[in-house]
Amino acid sequence: MKESSPAKMKNELGLLDGTMLVAGSMIGSGIFIVSADIIRRVGSSGWLISTWVITGFMTLTAALSYGELSAMFPKAGGQYVYLKEAYNKFIAFLYGWSFFSVIQTGTIAAVGVAFSKFTAYLVPALSEDNILLSIPHGDEGKAYTISAAQIVSIILIVILTYINSRGVKNGKFIQTTFTLTKLLSLFGLIAFGLIALKGDIWDANWTNPWDIHSLNADGSFGSSLALNAALGAIAIAMVGTIFSSDAWNNVTFIAGEMKNPKRDVALSLAFGTLIVTVIYVLANIMYIAVLPLNEIATAEKDRVAVEASQVIFGNIGTVIIAIMIMISTFGCNNGLILSGARVYYSMAKDGLFFKKAGTLNSASVPAFGLWIQALVASILCLSGRYGDLLDMISFVAVMFYVLTIAGIFILREKMPHAERPYKAWGYPVLPAIYILMGIAFCILLVIYKPEYTWPGLIIVLIGIPIYFISQRNVKDEEEPVVS
């Protein structure tokens, strides 16, 4: 006899689990790498720290604002549900489509490959330089290649997907264990780094800390940038910090499995984003305490944390950072995989995704959504284009964050008497500030780095015909047959 699908998800997640999901999904490999690119953009310690502080402020503001929405709509799907309630199914679908095609799956692929790259420090055979397959194409000697790192990343995605398909309790255990480990490891690295502070390097790095400089080909910093160019440099630098701070909203997707979602989702957002913001700022202070700015800018393959760890711990520092990043990316991908399928579940319930994604397996989880997410992420791993996808994730993600937070104002008018167990802190000032900062960030990227914006917009726009086709199919299914 065929086993029936459970009627609803299990409420097995508490405040600690939610907080660990927020922090664990945010901290992947970015904090260990992106500061090199930021320094190349802004050229000064003051603006390096400020870039992380600005992003941290934006993230905290958004998280505190989302608390109101999560308390109003404590169900699976999170941001997708908020957009549907504030606007309509069309806007919500465009978010869900972008989430499925690039935001979540592209991040899962990139984090998986980052896990593989640093695993190669311990097992060189798993390196991205170990090409397993090469297929020539074109007339210029180009070839499509598949590396050992890509295969390992796919294996990681498949293993974590299988574990999460066996029940939310399994994913919860991995998330809490690995996130606590990574948080303690990061605080330890920061503490040892600040103890190893080099006075001459620190003083030199804080000479003219607010001048934004261009970077010369030899790694030295050139003349100060004019105001308009400086604003563009800051916006481009923030692509890295926003990507490193993204996925904080993943806890909203699993609200349907929280024990007390009206309280704990909002608190998880606040605690998780605050913890990560503090860690990110302190980590960058540690970097400039032990490394000259030019060495941060020219770190091999942008691996700033490796350079800093070698100064702090000697040659064993490379191994320490490799293990830390393996733990960090493993836990990060678990959180991304666990939460992502809940969005597809909610979309399917609205007739906007594969119908089977709206069903639960015997373990009360949306297994089909988990596996189709794994399939797309694995294809992105094999494509080798995950890095390009990530360049546009920040633009698309912030665009939808702005729309969602604007939805708070809309819902205050639309549903004035709705229950609001938690209200957005600092409303209306802080949400309005986030909206203005988010719009400014997007506009500056359009002006100074359009290649980071138009591919993402194209992906969003592709969702328009898909939406109307899906709705036509739904209407055809609902049309009564006249005999």
DRENGUBA-404733 format. One record per residue (C-alpha): residue number from 1; x, y, z. Coordinates in steps of 0.2 Angstrom, whole numbers, plus 5000, padded with zeros to 4 digits. Each point is the difference from the previous one (the first is absolute). Example, Ala and Ser with C-alpha at 12.3 -4.5 7.8 and 13.67 -1.06 7.14 Angstrom:
2
{r 1,{5062,4978,5039}}
{r 2,{5006,5017,4997}}
end
This chain:
483
{r 1,{5000,5000,5000}}
{r 2,{5007,5017,4996}}
{r 3,{5005,5011,5015}}
{r 4,{4990,5016,5001}}
{r 5,{5009,5016,5001}}
{r 6,{5000,5009,5017}}
{r 7,{4988,5014,5002}}
{r 8,{5012,5013,5007}}
{r 9,{5018,5003,5005}}
{r 10,{5007,4996,5017}}
{r 11,{5003,5014,5012}}
{r 12,{5017,4995,5006}}
{r 13,{5011,5016,4999}}
{r 14,{5003,5012,5015}}
{r 15,{5008,5017,5002}}
{r 16,{5018,4992,5001}}
{r 17,{4997,4991,4984}}
{r 18,{4993,5015,4991}}
{r 19,{5014,5011,5006}}
{r 20,{5013,4987,4994}}
{r 21,{4991,4999,4983}}
{r 22,{5001,5019,4998}}
{r 23,{5019,5000,5005}}
{r 24,{5005,4984,4992}}
{r 25,{4992,5005,4983}}
{r 26,{5008,5017,5000}}
{r 27,{5018,4994,5004}}
{r 28,{5007,4990,4985}}
{r 29,{5016,5004,4992}}
{r 30,{4998,5019,4997}}
{r 31,{5007,5006,5016}}
{r 32,{5016,4991,4996}}
{r 33,{5002,5007,4982}}
{r 34,{4991,5015,4995}}
{r 35,{5010,5013,5010}}
{r 36,{5013,4999,4987}}
{r 37,{4989,5006,4986}}
{r 38,{4993,5014,5012}}
{r 39,{5017,5006,5004}}
{r 40,{5004,5001,4981}}
{r 41,{4984,5010,4997}}
{r 42,{5002,5012,5015}}
{r 43,{5018,5000,5005}}
{r 44,{4999,5005,5018}}
{r 45,{4997,4991,5017}}
{r 46,{4986,5013,5005}}
{r 47,{4990,4996,4985}}
{r 48,{5003,4981,5001}}
{r 49,{4992,5000,5017}}
{r 50,{4987,5013,4995}}
{r 51,{4994,4989,4986}}
{r 52,{4997,4985,5012}}
{r 53,{4992,5012,5013}}
{r 54,{4988,5007,4987}}
{r 55,{4995,4983,4994}}
{r 56,{4998,4994,5018}}
{r 57,{4989,5015,5003}}
{r 58,{4989,4996,4985}}
{r 59,{4999,4982,5004}}
{r 60,{4995,5003,5018}}
{r 61,{4987,5013,4995}}
{r 62,{4993,4988,4987}}
{r 63,{5000,4986,5013}}
{r 64,{4991,5011,5013}}
{r 65,{4987,5005,4987}}
{r 66,{4997,4982,4994}}
{r 67,{4996,4996,5018}}
{r 68,{4983,5008,4998}}
{r 69,{4996,4991,4984}}
{r 70,{5006,4983,5008}}
{r 71,{4988,5002,5015}}
{r 72,{4986,5005,4988}}
{r 73,{5002,4985,4989}}
{r 74,{5008,4986,5010}}
{r 75,{5000,4987,4986}}
{r 76,{5012,4991,4988}}
{r 77,{5006,5011,4985}}
{r 78,{5005,5016,5009}}
{r 79,{5005,5014,4989}}
{r 80,{4990,4992,4985}}
{r 81,{4984,5001,5012}}
{r 82,{5003,5018,5005}}
{r 83,{5002,5006,4982}}
{r 84,{4984,4990,4995}}
{r 85,{4990,5008,5015}}
{r 86,{5007,5018,4997}}
{r 87,{4999,5000,4981}}
{r 88,{4993,4985,4990}}
{r 89,{5005,4982,4994}}
{r 90,{5009,5008,4985}}
{r 91,{5013,5009,5010}}
{r 92,{5001,4986,5012}}
{r 93,{5003,4988,4985}}
{r 94,{5014,5011,4993}}
{r 95,{5009,4999,5017}}
{r 96,{4997,4981,5001}}
{r 97,{5006,4997,4982}}
{r 98,{5016,5011,5003}}
{r 99,{5003,4991,5016}}
{r 100,{4999,4983,4992}}
{r 101,{5009,5004,4984}}
{r 102,{5015,5010,5007}}
{r 103,{4999,5007,5018}}
{r 104,{4999,4984,5010}}
{r 105,{5006,4987,4988}}
{r 106,{5014,5011,4994}}
{r 107,{5006,5003,5018}}
{r 108,{4999,4981,5004}}
{r 109,{5011,4996,4985}}
{r 110,{5013,5014,5004}}
{r 111,{5000,4995,5019}}
{r 112,{5002,4982,4995}}
{r 113,{5015,5004,4988}}
{r 114,{5008,5010,5014}}
{r 115,{4999,4985,5011}}
{r 116,{5009,4990,4987}}
{r 117,{5013,5013,4997}}
{r 118,{5005,5000,5018}}
{r 119,{4999,4982,5002}}
{r 120,{5013,4999,4987}}
{r 121,{5013,5008,5012}}
{r 122,{4999,4983,5010}}
{r 123,{4997,4989,4985}}
{r 124,{5008,5008,4984}}
{r 125,{4992,4987,4988}}
{r 126,{4983,5009,5004}}
{r 127,{5006,5017,4993}}
{r 128,{4992,5010,4986}}
{r 129,{5016,4998,4991}}
{r 130,{4998,4981,4999}}
{r 131,{4990,5000,4983}}
{r 132,{4990,4983,4999}}
{r 133,{4992,5004,4983}}
{r 134,{5004,5012,4986}}
{r 135,{4989,5002,4984}}
{r 136,{5007,5012,4987}}
{r 137,{4988,5013,4993}}
{r 138,{5002,5014,4988}}
{r 139,{5015,5005,4989}}
{r 140,{5010,5009,5013}}
{r 141,{5006,4985,5009}}
{r 142,{4987,5002,5014}}
{r 143,{4994,4985,5009}}
{r 144,{4985,4996,5012}}
{r 145,{5008,4992,5015}}
{r 146,{4994,4991,5016}}
{r 147,{5012,5000,5015}}
{r 148,{5001,4989,5015}}
{r 149,{4994,5015,5011}}
{r 150,{4984,5001,4990}}
{r 151,{4996,4981,5002}}
{r 152,{5004,5002,5019}}
{r 153,{4988,5014,5001}}
{r 154,{4986,4990,4992}}
{r 155,{5003,4986,5012}}
{r 156,{4999,5012,5014}}
{r 157,{4983,5007,4994}}
{r 158,{4993,4982,4997}}
{r 159,{5005,4994,5018}}
{r 160,{4993,5015,5008}}
{r 161,{4984,4999,4990}}
{r 162,{4998,4982,5005}}
{r 163,{5003,5004,5018}}
{r 164,{4987,5014,5000}}
{r 165,{4987,4989,4990}}
{r 166,{5000,4988,5015}}
{r 167,{4993,5013,5012}}
{r 168,{5002,5018,5006}}
{r 169,{5008,4993,5017}}
{r 170,{5015,4993,4990}}
{r 171,{5003,5017,4991}}
{r 172,{4997,5009,5017}}
{r 173,{5014,4990,5009}}
{r 174,{5013,5003,4986}}
{r 175,{4995,5018,4999}}
{r 176,{5002,5004,5019}}
{r 177,{5016,4989,5002}}
{r 178,{5009,5007,4985}}
{r 179,{4995,5018,5003}}
{r 180,{5005,5000,5019}}
{r 181,{5017,4992,4994}}
{r 182,{5003,5014,4987}}
{r 183,{4995,5014,5012}}
{r 184,{5012,4994,5013}}
{r 185,{5013,4997,4987}}
{r 186,{4998,5018,4993}}
{r 187,{5000,5008,5017}}
{r 188,{5016,4990,5004}}
{r 189,{5009,5006,4984}}
{r 190,{4995,5018,5003}}
{r 191,{5006,4999,5018}}
{r 192,{5017,4992,4995}}
{r 193,{5001,5013,4986}}
{r 194,{4998,5015,5011}}
{r 195,{5012,4993,5013}}
{r 196,{5013,4999,4985}}
{r 197,{4996,5018,4995}}
{r 198,{5016,5008,4992}}
{r 199,{5001,5018,5005}}
{r 200,{5010,5006,4985}}
{r 201,{4987,4992,4988}}
{r 202,{4985,5006,5010}}
{r 203,{5007,5018,5000}}
{r 204,{5004,5000,4981}}
{r 205,{4983,4993,4996}}
{r 206,{4991,5014,5009}}
{r 207,{5010,5014,4992}}
{r 208,{4987,5010,4989}}
{r 209,{4987,4987,5004}}
{r 210,{4986,5009,4991}}
{r 211,{5008,5003,4983}}
{r 212,{4993,4989,4987}}
{r 213,{5015,4995,4988}}
{r 214,{5001,4992,4983}}
{r 215,{5011,4984,4999}}
{r 216,{5015,4999,4989}}
{r 217,{5005,4985,4990}}
{r 218,{5015,4996,5012}}
{r 219,{4988,5000,5015}}
{r 220,{5004,5017,5006}}
{r 221,{4986,5013,5003}}
{r 222,{4999,5015,4989}}
{r 223,{4992,5017,5001}}
{r 224,{4984,5004,5009}}
{r 225,{4983,4998,4991}}
{r 226,{4988,5014,4996}}
{r 227,{4983,4999,5009}}
{r 228,{4990,4992,4986}}
{r 229,{5013,4987,4997}}
{r 230,{5002,4997,5019}}
{r 231,{4981,4997,5002}}
{r 232,{5001,4987,4985}}
{r 233,{5015,4992,5008}}
{r 234,{4991,4998,5017}}
{r 235,{4985,4993,4991}}
{r 236,{5010,4987,4991}}
{r 237,{5010,4996,5015}}
{r 238,{4983,4997,5009}}
{r 239,{4996,4986,4988}}
{r 240,{5012,4989,5009}}
{r 241,{4994,5005,5017}}
{r 242,{4981,4998,4996}}
{r 243,{5003,4983,4992}}
{r 244,{5010,4995,5016}}
{r 245,{4985,5006,5011}}
{r 246,{4986,4993,4989}}
{r 247,{4989,4985,5004}}
{r 248,{4996,5008,5017}}
{r 249,{4981,4999,4995}}
{r 250,{5001,4981,4998}}
{r 251,{4992,4997,5018}}
{r 252,{4984,5008,4993}}
{r 253,{4998,4986,4988}}
{r 254,{4999,4987,5014}}
{r 255,{4988,5009,5011}}
{r 256,{4987,4986,4997}}
{r 257,{5012,4989,5010}}
{r 258,{5004,5012,5015}}
{r 259,{4993,4995,5017}}
{r 260,{4995,5019,5003}}
{r 261,{5002,5008,4983}}
{r 262,{4991,5017,5005}}
{r 263,{5014,5003,5013}}
{r 264,{5015,4990,4995}}
{r 265,{5002,5004,4981}}
{r 266,{5001,5019,5005}}
{r 267,{5012,4996,5014}}
{r 268,{5011,4988,4989}}
{r 269,{5001,5014,4987}}
{r 270,{5006,5013,5013}}
{r 271,{5012,4989,5009}}
{r 272,{5007,4991,4985}}
{r 273,{5004,5015,4990}}
{r 274,{5007,5010,5015}}
{r 275,{5012,4985,5003}}
{r 276,{5006,4999,4982}}
{r 277,{5002,5019,4999}}
{r 278,{5011,5001,5015}}
{r 279,{5011,4985,4994}}
{r 280,{5002,5008,4982}}
{r 281,{5005,5017,5007}}
{r 282,{5012,4992,5013}}
{r 283,{5008,4988,4987}}
{r 284,{5004,5015,4988}}
{r 285,{5008,5010,5015}}
{r 286,{5010,4984,5003}}
{r 287,{5006,5000,4982}}
{r 288,{5006,5017,5000}}
{r 289,{5008,4997,5017}}
{r 290,{5012,4987,4992}}
{r 291,{5001,5003,4982}}
{r 292,{5005,5016,4990}}
{r 293,{4987,5006,4988}}
{r 294,{5009,4996,4984}}
{r 295,{5002,4981,5007}}
{r 296,{4981,5000,5003}}
{r 297,{4997,5006,4982}}
{r 298,{5012,4988,4992}}
{r 299,{4997,4984,5010}}
{r 300,{5001,4985,4990}}
{r 301,{4983,4996,4992}}
{r 302,{4993,5013,5012}}
{r 303,{5002,4988,5015}}
{r 304,{5003,5014,5013}}
{r 305,{4996,4989,5015}}
{r 306,{5014,4987,4994}}
{r 307,{5013,5014,5000}}
{r 308,{4994,5007,5017}}
{r 309,{5001,4982,5007}}
{r 310,{5017,4997,4994}}
{r 311,{5006,5016,5009}}
{r 312,{4991,4995,5016}}
{r 313,{5003,4981,5001}}
{r 314,{5015,4997,4987}}
{r 315,{4999,4987,4986}}
{r 316,{4986,4990,5010}}
{r 317,{4989,5015,4997}}
{r 318,{4995,4995,4983}}
{r 319,{4994,4983,5006}}
{r 320,{4990,5009,5014}}
{r 321,{4991,5012,4988}}
{r 322,{4997,4985,4988}}
{r 323,{4991,4990,5014}}
{r 324,{4991,5016,5006}}
{r 325,{4993,5004,4982}}
{r 326,{4996,4981,4998}}
{r 327,{4989,5001,5016}}
{r 328,{4993,5017,4995}}
{r 329,{4995,4996,4982}}
{r 330,{4993,4983,5005}}
{r 331,{4989,5007,5013}}
{r 332,{4995,5015,4989}}
{r 333,{4995,4988,4986}}
{r 334,{4990,4990,5012}}
{r 335,{4990,5015,5005}}
{r 336,{4997,5006,4982}}
{r 337,{4995,4983,4994}}
{r 338,{4988,4997,5015}}
{r 339,{4991,5017,4999}}
{r 340,{4999,5002,4981}}
{r 341,{4988,4986,4996}}
{r 342,{4987,5008,5012}}
{r 343,{4998,5014,4987}}
{r 344,{4997,4988,4986}}
{r 345,{4987,4991,5011}}
{r 346,{4990,5016,5003}}
{r 347,{5001,5005,4981}}
{r 348,{4994,4983,4996}}
{r 349,{4985,5002,5012}}
{r 350,{4996,5016,4990}}
{r 351,{5001,4991,4983}}
{r 352,{5016,5009,4996}}
{r 353,{5013,4985,5000}}
{r 354,{5000,4982,4997}}
{r 355,{4985,4992,5008}}
{r 356,{5010,4987,5008}}
{r 357,{5011,5013,5009}}
{r 358,{4984,5003,5011}}
{r 359,{5000,4983,5008}}
{r 360,{5009,4993,5015}}
{r 361,{5008,4984,5001}}
{r 362,{4999,4987,5015}}
{r 363,{5012,5011,5010}}
{r 364,{4989,5015,4998}}
{r 365,{5012,5010,4989}}
{r 366,{4998,5006,4982}}
{r 367,{5012,4987,4992}}
{r 368,{4996,5004,4982}}
{r 369,{5004,5018,5002}}
{r 370,{5017,4995,5009}}
{r 371,{5005,4988,4986}}
{r 372,{4995,5012,4985}}
{r 373,{5010,5014,5009}}
{r 374,{5015,4988,5001}}
{r 375,{4998,4996,4982}}
{r 376,{5001,5019,4994}}
{r 377,{5014,5003,5013}}
{r 378,{5010,4986,4993}}
{r 379,{4997,5005,4982}}
{r 380,{5007,5018,5005}}
{r 381,{5015,4991,5008}}
{r 382,{5004,4991,4984}}
{r 383,{4997,5016,4989}}
{r 384,{5014,5009,5009}}
{r 385,{4990,5016,4999}}
{r 386,{4995,5000,5018}}
{r 387,{5013,5014,5003}}
{r 388,{4992,5011,4987}}
{r 389,{4983,4997,5007}}
{r 390,{5006,5006,5017}}
{r 391,{5005,5017,4993}}
{r 392,{4981,5003,4997}}
{r 393,{4993,4992,5015}}
{r 394,{5003,5015,5011}}
{r 395,{4991,5012,4988}}
{r 396,{4984,4988,4998}}
{r 397,{5000,4996,5018}}
{r 398,{5000,5018,5006}}
{r 399,{4987,5005,4987}}
{r 400,{4988,4987,5008}}
{r 401,{5005,5005,5018}}
{r 402,{4995,5018,4996}}
{r 403,{4983,4994,4993}}
{r 404,{4997,4989,5015}}
{r 405,{5004,5014,5013}}
{r 406,{4989,5012,4990}}
{r 407,{4987,4987,5002}}
{r 408,{5000,5004,5019}}
{r 409,{4993,5017,4996}}
{r 410,{4987,4993,4987}}
{r 411,{4994,4987,5013}}
{r 412,{4998,5013,5014}}
{r 413,{4988,5009,4988}}
{r 414,{4992,4984,4992}}
{r 415,{4998,4990,5017}}
{r 416,{5000,5013,5013}}
{r 417,{4991,4989,5013}}
{r 418,{5010,4984,4997}}
{r 419,{5009,4992,5015}}
{r 420,{5018,5006,5001}}
{r 421,{5008,4991,5015}}
{r 422,{5016,5009,4995}}
{r 423,{5002,5017,4992}}
{r 424,{5014,5006,4989}}
{r 425,{5013,5008,5011}}
{r 426,{5002,5018,4996}}
{r 427,{4985,5001,4988}}
{r 428,{4999,5010,4989}}
{r 429,{5017,5007,5001}}
{r 430,{5011,4985,4999}}
{r 431,{4990,4991,4987}}
{r 432,{5000,5016,4990}}
{r 433,{5019,5002,5002}}
{r 434,{5003,4982,4994}}
{r 435,{4989,5003,4985}}
{r 436,{5010,5016,4995}}
{r 437,{5017,4991,5003}}
{r 438,{4994,4985,4990}}
{r 439,{4994,5011,4985}}
{r 440,{5016,5010,5001}}
{r 441,{5010,4984,4999}}
{r 442,{4991,4993,4985}}
{r 443,{5001,5017,4991}}
{r 444,{5019,5001,5003}}
{r 445,{5002,4983,4993}}
{r 446,{4990,5004,4985}}
{r 447,{5011,5015,4997}}
{r 448,{5017,4993,5004}}
{r 449,{4999,4981,4998}}
{r 450,{4985,4997,4988}}
{r 451,{5007,4982,4996}}
{r 452,{4996,4996,5019}}
{r 453,{4981,5005,4996}}
{r 454,{4994,4997,4983}}
{r 455,{5002,4980,5000}}
{r 456,{4990,5000,5017}}
{r 457,{4987,5010,4993}}
{r 458,{4999,4989,4984}}
{r 459,{4997,4985,5012}}
{r 460,{4986,5009,5009}}
{r 461,{4992,5005,4984}}
{r 462,{5001,4982,4993}}
{r 463,{4988,4996,5014}}
{r 464,{4986,5011,4993}}
{r 465,{4995,4989,4985}}
{r 466,{5003,4984,5011}}
{r 467,{4987,5008,5013}}
{r 468,{4987,5003,4987}}
{r 469,{5002,4983,4992}}
{r 470,{4999,4992,5017}}
{r 471,{4984,5009,5004}}
{r 472,{4992,4995,4984}}
{r 473,{5004,4982,5004}}
{r 474,{4992,5002,5017}}
{r 475,{4984,5008,4992}}
{r 476,{4999,4986,4987}}
{r 477,{5001,4987,5014}}
{r 478,{4986,5009,5010}}
{r 479,{4989,5002,4985}}
{r 480,{4985,4988,5002}}
{r 481,{4997,4988,4986}}
{r 482,{4983,5002,4992}}
{r 483,{4992,4984,4994}}
end
